[in-house]
Amino acid sequence: MLVATVFDDLDGDVTGTAVEVDLGTGMQRVITGESTGYPYPPTGTTMGIVDVATDATFRLAHHRMIDADEFGNWSTPYVAVSPDGTTVAFSSNFGGDAVDTYLISIPDVSEQ
């Protein structure tokens, strides 16, 4: 399985912020998108994660990136997830005059 973000297939039938694609069959399923009650294309400054087993969506943080023209690609909030899935790193100017890197610890919800 592959989960694509900000996905739009060629004929426009399947669009969403998170779309699951079965690499064996090519079947596509929207997890978050207009058809499931989420705006597409995404708006705002929210970053989240999706549990593909339950389709539950969790908000992680707001990146508050502004004025991309001044910082170019550096202020775009690209997200990197640690190999064990416990930490997320992202960059943002957070509305200021410098681009910084932020770390988020993801709690283990299975223990709650």
Buried (B, 14 or more C-beta within 10 A) or exposed (E): EEEBEEBBEEEEEBBBBBBBBEEEEEEBBBBBBEEBEBEBEBEEBEBBBBEEEEBEBEEBBEBBBBEEEEBEEEBBBEBEBEEEEEEBEBBBBBEEEEBEEBEBEBEEEEEE
